[in-house]
Amino acid sequence: MNMQSIRVLDLADLAGQFAGKLLADLGLEVVKIEPPSGDPVRNIPPFRTAIRNGAVSSADGSLTFVYLNSNKKSITLDVRSAKGAKLFRALARRSDIVLESFPAGQMDRWGIGYSVLAQENLGLIMVSITGFGQDGPHAGYSSSDLVALAMSGLLSVFGEASRPPCKPPETQAYYTASAYAALGALMALRNRKVTGRGQHVDVSMQEALAVIDQIISSAANEKYVMRRDGAQHKQVSPANVFPCRDGYVYLFVSAGGGHWKKFLSLWSDHPPEFDGAEWDSPGFRRQNTPAINSAVRQFTLRFARDEFVEHMQSNGIPCLPVNAPREVLEDAQIEARGFVQPVADLSRGPYRQTGVPFLLDGQRMPTRPAPGIGEHNAEIYETLLGMAPRDIAVLRNEGVI
Protein backbone atom coordinates (compact mmCIF):
# COMPACT_ATOMS: atom_id res chain seq x y z
CA MET A 1 0.00 0.00 0.00
CA ASN A 2 1.43 3.37 -1.07
CA MET A 3 0.67 5.50 1.97
CA GLN A 4 1.34 8.77 0.14
CA SER A 5 -1.53 8.00 -2.25
CA ILE A 6 -4.02 7.79 0.63
CA ARG A 7 -5.86 11.08 1.18
CA VAL A 8 -7.44 11.99 4.52
CA LEU A 9 -9.89 14.85 5.02
CA ASP A 10 -9.37 15.98 8.61
CA LEU A 11 -12.35 17.78 10.12
CA ALA A 12 -11.47 16.89 13.72
CA ASP A 13 -11.29 19.38 16.55
CA LEU A 14 -8.98 19.07 19.57
CA ALA A 15 -10.52 15.68 20.41
CA GLY A 16 -9.27 14.05 17.21
CA GLN A 17 -6.46 16.07 15.69
CA PHE A 18 -3.83 13.73 17.09
CA ALA A 19 -5.34 10.96 14.93
CA GLY A 20 -4.73 13.04 11.83
CA LYS A 21 -1.22 13.79 13.01
CA LEU A 22 -0.47 10.07 13.44
CA LEU A 23 -1.72 9.32 9.92
CA ALA A 24 0.25 12.25 8.50
CA ASP A 25 3.37 11.09 10.34
CA LEU A 26 2.94 7.69 8.68
CA GLY A 27 3.04 9.37 5.26
CA LEU A 28 -0.65 9.72 4.36
CA GLU A 29 -1.76 12.97 2.72
CA VAL A 30 -3.79 14.62 5.47
CA VAL A 31 -5.76 17.68 4.39
CA LYS A 32 -6.91 19.69 7.38
CA ILE A 33 -10.22 21.40 6.72
CA GLU A 34 -10.65 24.59 8.74
CA PRO A 35 -13.48 27.12 8.90
CA PRO A 36 -12.65 30.28 6.93
CA SER A 37 -11.72 32.04 10.18
CA GLY A 38 -9.23 29.28 11.04
CA ASP A 39 -9.22 26.38 13.48
CA PRO A 40 -9.98 27.55 17.06
CA VAL A 41 -7.06 25.37 18.21
CA ARG A 42 -4.79 28.01 16.69
CA ASN A 43 -5.84 30.23 19.63
CA ILE A 44 -4.90 27.78 22.39
CA PRO A 45 -1.79 28.72 24.44
CA PRO A 46 1.08 28.39 24.95
CA PHE A 47 2.16 30.53 22.03
CA ARG A 48 5.44 30.74 20.19
CA THR A 49 6.58 34.01 18.72
CA ALA A 50 6.01 34.01 14.95
CA ILE A 51 7.52 36.14 12.20
CA ARG A 52 5.08 37.98 9.96
CA ASN A 53 6.50 40.21 7.20
CA GLY A 54 9.62 40.73 9.25
CA ALA A 55 7.67 41.72 12.37
CA VAL A 56 7.33 39.73 15.59
CA SER A 57 3.84 38.40 16.29
CA SER A 58 2.11 35.67 18.30
CA ALA A 59 -0.48 35.12 15.55
CA ASP A 60 -0.68 31.50 14.41
CA GLY A 61 1.92 30.58 16.99
CA SER A 62 -0.06 28.13 19.13
CA LEU A 63 2.32 25.35 20.11
CA THR A 64 -0.68 23.05 20.57
CA PHE A 65 -1.76 23.63 16.98
CA VAL A 66 1.78 23.38 15.65
CA TYR A 67 2.26 20.00 17.32
CA LEU A 68 -1.09 18.45 16.40
CA ASN A 69 -1.00 19.57 12.78
CA SER A 70 2.55 19.01 11.64
CA ASN A 71 2.87 17.18 8.32
CA LYS A 72 -0.66 18.23 7.29
CA LYS A 73 -1.99 20.48 4.53
CA SER A 74 -4.68 23.07 5.17
CA ILE A 75 -7.70 24.31 3.25
CA THR A 76 -10.58 26.48 4.43
CA LEU A 77 -14.19 25.39 3.97
CA ASP A 78 -17.45 26.03 5.80
CA VAL A 79 -19.00 22.56 5.68
CA ARG A 80 -22.08 23.84 7.52
CA SER A 81 -23.21 25.84 4.47
CA ALA A 82 -24.98 24.27 1.50
CA LYS A 83 -22.22 25.25 -0.91
CA GLY A 84 -19.57 24.11 1.54
CA ALA A 85 -21.23 20.73 2.01
CA LYS A 86 -21.41 20.29 -1.77
CA LEU A 87 -17.70 21.05 -2.09
CA PHE A 88 -16.93 18.66 0.74
CA ARG A 89 -18.81 15.85 -0.99
CA ALA A 90 -16.74 16.51 -4.10
CA LEU A 91 -13.56 16.26 -2.03
CA ALA A 92 -14.79 13.08 -0.33
CA ARG A 93 -15.36 11.43 -3.72
CA ARG A 94 -11.65 11.88 -4.38
CA SER A 95 -10.45 10.86 -0.91
CA ASP A 96 -10.00 7.71 1.13
CA ILE A 97 -10.66 8.68 4.75
CA VAL A 98 -12.77 11.31 6.48
CA LEU A 99 -11.80 12.02 10.09
CA GLU A 100 -14.31 13.91 12.26
CA SER A 101 -15.12 14.53 15.91
CA PHE A 102 -18.46 16.33 15.81
CA PRO A 103 -21.32 15.28 18.11
CA ALA A 104 -23.03 12.09 16.99
CA GLY A 105 -25.37 12.77 14.06
CA GLN A 106 -24.02 16.25 13.28
CA MET A 107 -22.45 15.22 9.95
CA ASP A 108 -25.82 13.70 8.92
CA ARG A 109 -27.61 16.94 9.73
CA TRP A 110 -25.23 18.79 7.41
CA GLY A 111 -25.86 16.29 4.65
CA ILE A 112 -22.32 14.89 4.72
CA GLY A 113 -22.77 11.85 6.95
CA TYR A 114 -21.29 8.46 6.15
CA SER A 115 -24.48 7.11 4.55
CA VAL A 116 -24.44 9.95 2.01
CA LEU A 117 -20.72 9.98 1.33
CA ALA A 118 -20.48 6.19 0.98
CA GLN A 119 -23.13 6.23 -1.77
CA GLU A 120 -20.84 8.47 -3.81
CA ASN A 121 -17.58 6.70 -2.86
CA LEU A 122 -18.00 3.04 -1.92
CA GLY A 123 -14.39 2.84 -0.76
CA LEU A 124 -14.60 5.81 1.60
CA ILE A 125 -13.72 5.26 5.25
CA MET A 126 -15.15 7.58 7.89
CA VAL A 127 -13.57 7.73 11.34
CA SER A 128 -15.74 9.38 13.99
CA ILE A 129 -14.50 10.24 17.49
CA THR A 130 -17.08 11.09 20.14
CA GLY A 131 -17.33 10.86 23.90
CA PHE A 132 -19.54 7.76 23.93
CA GLY A 133 -19.96 6.51 20.37
CA GLN A 134 -22.57 6.95 17.64
CA ASP A 135 -25.37 5.05 19.40
CA GLY A 136 -26.56 4.05 22.85
CA PRO A 137 -28.33 6.03 25.60
CA HIS A 138 -25.37 8.40 26.13
CA ALA A 139 -24.55 9.04 22.45
CA GLY A 140 -26.06 12.52 22.66
CA TYR A 141 -24.30 13.51 25.87
CA SER A 142 -21.95 16.47 25.74
CA SER A 143 -18.43 15.37 26.48
CA SER A 144 -14.90 16.56 27.04
CA ASP A 145 -11.59 15.02 27.96
CA LEU A 146 -12.35 15.04 31.68
CA VAL A 147 -15.93 13.81 31.21
CA ALA A 148 -14.69 10.81 29.23
CA LEU A 149 -12.05 10.12 31.88
CA ALA A 150 -14.68 10.19 34.60
CA MET A 151 -17.09 7.89 32.72
CA SER A 152 -14.35 5.41 31.75
CA GLY A 153 -13.52 4.46 35.33
CA LEU A 154 -9.93 5.55 34.81
CA LEU A 155 -10.22 8.83 36.68
CA SER A 156 -11.31 6.98 39.83
CA VAL A 157 -7.88 5.31 40.17
CA PHE A 158 -5.75 8.44 39.72
CA GLY A 159 -4.37 10.11 42.83
CA GLU A 160 -3.78 9.34 46.48
CA ALA A 161 -6.12 7.09 48.45
CA SER A 162 -6.81 9.79 51.04
CA ARG A 163 -7.77 12.45 48.49
CA PRO A 164 -10.36 12.86 45.69
CA PRO A 165 -9.50 11.53 42.21
CA CYS A 166 -6.79 13.55 40.48
CA LYS A 167 -6.87 14.55 36.82
CA PRO A 168 -3.92 13.13 34.86
CA PRO A 169 -1.86 15.63 32.85
CA GLU A 170 -2.97 17.00 29.49
CA THR A 171 -5.80 15.52 27.45
CA GLN A 172 -5.42 11.77 27.79
CA ALA A 173 -8.92 10.95 26.50
CA TYR A 174 -8.35 12.89 23.29
CA TYR A 175 -4.94 11.40 22.65
CA THR A 176 -5.91 7.83 23.51
CA ALA A 177 -9.08 7.91 21.41
CA SER A 178 -7.09 9.44 18.56
CA ALA A 179 -4.56 6.63 18.68
CA TYR A 180 -7.34 4.05 18.38
CA ALA A 181 -8.94 6.12 15.62
CA ALA A 182 -5.73 5.99 13.60
CA LEU A 183 -5.48 2.24 14.22
CA GLY A 184 -9.11 1.78 13.16
CA ALA A 185 -8.47 3.75 9.97
CA LEU A 186 -5.51 1.52 9.07
CA MET A 187 -7.57 -1.61 9.80
CA ALA A 188 -10.36 -0.32 7.55
CA LEU A 189 -7.84 0.40 4.78
CA ARG A 190 -6.59 -3.17 5.07
CA ASN A 191 -10.15 -4.51 4.90
CA ARG A 192 -10.85 -2.34 1.85
CA LYS A 193 -8.04 -4.07 -0.03
CA VAL A 194 -9.99 -7.32 0.36
CA THR A 195 -13.60 -6.14 0.01
CA GLY A 196 -13.27 -2.94 -2.02
CA ARG A 197 -15.58 -1.19 0.42
CA GLY A 198 -14.98 1.35 3.15
CA GLN A 199 -16.30 1.25 6.71
CA HIS A 200 -17.49 3.62 9.40
CA VAL A 201 -15.00 3.50 12.30
CA ASP A 202 -16.90 4.54 15.45
CA VAL A 203 -14.51 5.51 18.29
CA SER A 204 -15.76 6.14 21.83
CA MET A 205 -13.43 8.05 24.15
CA GLN A 206 -15.03 6.28 27.11
CA GLU A 207 -14.23 2.87 25.62
CA ALA A 208 -10.74 3.87 24.49
CA LEU A 209 -9.82 4.78 28.06
CA ALA A 210 -11.60 1.77 29.57
CA VAL A 211 -9.22 -0.66 27.82
CA ILE A 212 -6.15 0.92 29.41
CA ASP A 213 -4.69 -1.53 31.91
CA GLN A 214 -7.15 -4.18 33.11
CA ILE A 215 -9.27 -2.23 35.56
CA ILE A 216 -12.59 -2.85 33.79
CA SER A 217 -11.87 -6.45 32.81
CA SER A 218 -10.78 -7.26 36.36
CA ALA A 219 -13.96 -5.74 37.76
CA ALA A 220 -16.05 -7.74 35.26
CA ASN A 221 -14.44 -11.11 35.92
CA GLU A 222 -13.08 -11.15 39.46
CA LYS A 223 -15.02 -8.27 40.99
CA TYR A 224 -11.63 -6.68 41.71
CA VAL A 225 -11.86 -2.92 42.17
CA MET A 226 -8.60 -1.04 41.71
CA ARG A 227 -8.05 1.69 44.31
CA ARG A 228 -6.19 4.97 44.19
CA ASP A 229 -2.67 4.46 45.48
CA GLY A 230 -0.66 7.35 44.09
CA ALA A 231 2.57 6.28 42.40
CA GLN A 232 2.69 2.97 44.25
CA HIS A 233 2.80 -0.13 42.03
CA LYS A 234 -0.19 -2.40 42.55
CA GLN A 235 1.77 -5.65 42.99
CA VAL A 236 5.41 -4.75 43.70
CA SER A 237 7.06 -3.19 46.74
CA PRO A 238 9.20 -1.17 46.96
CA ALA A 239 8.04 0.34 43.68
CA ASN A 240 7.23 4.01 44.06
CA VAL A 241 8.48 7.56 43.66
CA PHE A 242 11.04 8.33 46.34
CA PRO A 243 12.70 11.64 47.25
CA CYS A 244 16.41 12.38 46.97
CA ARG A 245 18.21 15.51 48.08
CA ASP A 246 17.65 17.26 44.75
CA GLY A 247 14.70 15.54 43.08
CA TYR A 248 12.82 12.29 42.77
CA VAL A 249 13.48 8.79 41.46
CA TYR A 250 11.21 5.89 40.60
CA LEU A 251 12.61 2.79 42.25
CA PHE A 252 11.29 -0.64 41.18
CA VAL A 253 12.60 -3.56 43.20
CA SER A 254 10.89 -6.34 41.27
CA ALA A 255 10.04 -9.83 42.46
CA GLY A 256 12.40 -11.51 39.99
CA GLY A 257 16.12 -11.29 39.38
CA GLY A 258 17.06 -11.42 43.05
CA HIS A 259 16.46 -7.68 43.26
CA TRP A 260 15.28 -7.63 46.87
CA LYS A 261 18.39 -9.28 48.29
CA LYS A 262 20.61 -7.21 46.00
CA PHE A 263 18.83 -4.05 47.13
CA LEU A 264 19.38 -4.93 50.79
CA SER A 265 23.09 -5.58 50.12
CA LEU A 266 23.38 -2.03 48.74
CA TRP A 267 21.54 -0.66 51.79
CA SER A 268 24.04 -1.63 54.49
CA ASP A 269 22.08 -0.26 57.46
CA HIS A 270 18.61 -1.37 56.37
CA PRO A 271 16.19 -2.36 59.15
CA PRO A 272 17.29 -5.80 60.34
CA GLU A 273 13.79 -7.25 60.17
CA PHE A 274 13.99 -6.96 56.35
CA ASP A 275 16.44 -9.88 56.43
CA GLY A 276 13.70 -12.20 57.63
CA ALA A 277 12.70 -14.99 55.24
CA GLU A 278 9.12 -13.73 55.09
CA TRP A 279 10.29 -10.51 53.40
CA ASP A 280 11.55 -12.52 50.42
CA SER A 281 7.90 -13.02 49.46
CA PRO A 282 6.68 -10.29 47.03
CA GLY A 283 3.16 -10.69 48.43
CA PHE A 284 4.35 -10.14 52.00
CA ARG A 285 6.31 -7.06 50.99
CA ARG A 286 3.29 -5.62 49.16
CA GLN A 287 1.16 -6.17 52.26
CA ASN A 288 3.73 -4.23 54.27
CA THR A 289 4.27 -1.42 51.78
CA PRO A 290 3.83 1.46 54.28
CA ALA A 291 6.69 0.17 56.45
CA ILE A 292 8.94 -0.41 53.43
CA ASN A 293 8.22 2.97 51.86
CA SER A 294 8.87 4.83 55.10
CA ALA A 295 12.28 3.19 55.53
CA VAL A 296 13.27 3.51 51.86
CA ARG A 297 12.47 7.24 51.89
CA GLN A 298 14.99 7.77 54.65
CA PHE A 299 17.56 5.83 52.61
CA THR A 300 17.06 7.68 49.31
CA LEU A 301 17.16 11.10 50.99
CA ARG A 302 20.84 10.56 51.75
CA PHE A 303 21.72 10.77 48.06
CA ALA A 304 21.65 13.22 45.23
CA ARG A 305 19.24 12.00 42.57
CA ASP A 306 21.76 11.09 39.87
CA GLU A 307 24.06 9.56 42.45
CA PHE A 308 21.34 7.22 43.67
CA VAL A 309 20.33 6.26 40.12
CA GLU A 310 23.92 5.34 39.28
CA HIS A 311 24.24 3.40 42.54
CA MET A 312 21.17 1.32 41.66
CA GLN A 313 21.66 0.94 37.90
CA SER A 314 25.29 -0.14 38.23
CA ASN A 315 24.02 -3.02 40.35
CA GLY A 316 21.11 -4.00 38.12
CA ILE A 317 18.29 -2.43 40.16
CA PRO A 318 15.64 -0.64 38.01
CA CYS A 319 15.74 2.99 39.10
CA LEU A 320 15.63 6.18 37.06
CA PRO A 321 15.05 9.88 37.69
CA VAL A 322 11.62 11.48 37.48
CA ASN A 323 12.51 13.85 34.66
CA ALA A 324 11.05 17.30 34.13
CA PRO A 325 10.25 18.07 30.44
CA ARG A 326 13.42 20.14 30.08
CA GLU A 327 15.49 17.22 31.35
CA VAL A 328 13.91 14.94 28.74
CA LEU A 329 15.09 17.34 26.03
CA GLU A 330 18.61 17.13 27.45
CA ASP A 331 18.54 13.37 28.00
CA ALA A 332 21.49 11.64 26.34
CA GLN A 333 19.30 8.79 25.06
CA ILE A 334 16.80 11.20 23.50
CA GLU A 335 19.63 13.13 21.84
CA ALA A 336 21.39 9.99 20.59
CA ARG A 337 18.27 8.77 18.79
CA GLY A 338 17.34 12.15 17.31
CA PHE A 339 13.85 12.03 18.80
CA VAL A 340 13.46 15.81 19.07
CA GLN A 341 13.85 17.16 15.55
CA PRO A 342 14.48 20.64 14.16
CA VAL A 343 11.64 21.92 11.96
CA ALA A 344 12.26 24.64 9.40
CA ASP A 345 9.21 26.93 9.37
CA LEU A 346 9.56 30.05 7.23
CA SER A 347 6.56 31.80 8.78
CA ARG A 348 6.93 30.88 12.44
CA GLY A 349 10.69 30.55 12.47
CA PRO A 350 12.62 27.35 13.19
CA TYR A 351 11.62 25.27 16.19
CA ARG A 352 12.06 21.77 17.61
CA GLN A 353 9.40 19.09 17.89
CA THR A 354 9.19 15.47 18.95
CA GLY A 355 9.18 13.03 16.06
CA VAL A 356 7.39 9.73 15.61
CA PRO A 357 8.37 7.35 18.44
CA PHE A 358 9.83 4.61 16.24
CA LEU A 359 12.52 4.08 13.63
CA LEU A 360 12.09 2.36 10.27
CA ASP A 361 15.33 0.64 9.29
CA GLY A 362 17.15 3.01 11.59
CA GLN A 363 15.51 6.15 10.18
CA ARG A 364 12.95 8.45 11.78
CA MET A 365 10.39 9.99 9.46
CA PRO A 366 10.92 13.76 9.01
CA THR A 367 8.54 16.39 10.37
CA ARG A 368 7.10 19.17 8.20
CA PRO A 369 5.71 22.34 9.84
CA ALA A 370 2.02 22.83 10.50
CA PRO A 371 0.28 24.72 7.67
CA GLY A 372 -0.99 28.26 7.66
CA ILE A 373 -4.75 28.89 7.39
CA GLY A 374 -5.82 27.74 3.92
CA GLU A 375 -2.22 27.42 2.77
CA HIS A 376 -3.14 24.68 0.30
CA ASN A 377 -6.42 26.09 -1.03
CA ALA A 378 -5.07 26.59 -4.55
CA GLU A 379 -3.42 23.16 -4.65
CA ILE A 380 -6.55 21.31 -3.54
CA TYR A 381 -9.33 23.30 -5.15
CA GLU A 382 -7.59 24.01 -8.44
CA THR A 383 -5.61 20.81 -8.89
CA LEU A 384 -7.87 18.24 -7.26
CA LEU A 385 -11.29 19.70 -8.11
CA GLY A 386 -10.30 21.64 -11.23
CA MET A 387 -11.81 24.90 -10.01
CA ALA A 388 -10.89 28.19 -11.65
CA PRO A 389 -9.19 30.86 -9.50
CA ARG A 390 -12.09 33.28 -10.11
CA ASP A 391 -14.59 30.73 -8.76
CA ILE A 392 -12.43 30.22 -5.70
CA ALA A 393 -12.33 33.99 -5.20
CA VAL A 394 -16.14 34.17 -5.35
CA LEU A 395 -16.49 31.44 -2.72
CA ARG A 396 -13.91 33.20 -0.56
CA ASN A 397 -15.90 36.46 -0.74
CA GLU A 398 -19.05 34.55 0.19
CA GLY A 399 -17.34 33.09 3.26
CA VAL A 400 -17.59 29.50 1.99
CA ILE A 401 -13.83 29.01 1.89
Secondary structure by P-SEA (a helix, b strand, c coil): ccccccccccccccccaaaaaaaaaaccbbbbbbccccccccccccccccccccccccccccaaaaaacccbbbbbbccccaaaaaaaaaaaaaccbbbbbccccccccccccaaaaaaacccbbbbbbcccccccccccccccaaaaaaaacccccccccccccccccccaaaaaaaaaaaaaaaaaaaaaaaccbbbbbbbbaaaaaaacccaaaaaaccccccccccccccccccccccccccbbbbbbbccccaaaaaaaaaaccccccccccccccaaaaaaaaaaaaaaaaaaaaaccaaaaaaaaaaacccccccccaaaaaacaaaaaaccbbbbbbcccccccccccccccccccbbbbccccccccccccccccccccaaaaaaaaaaccc
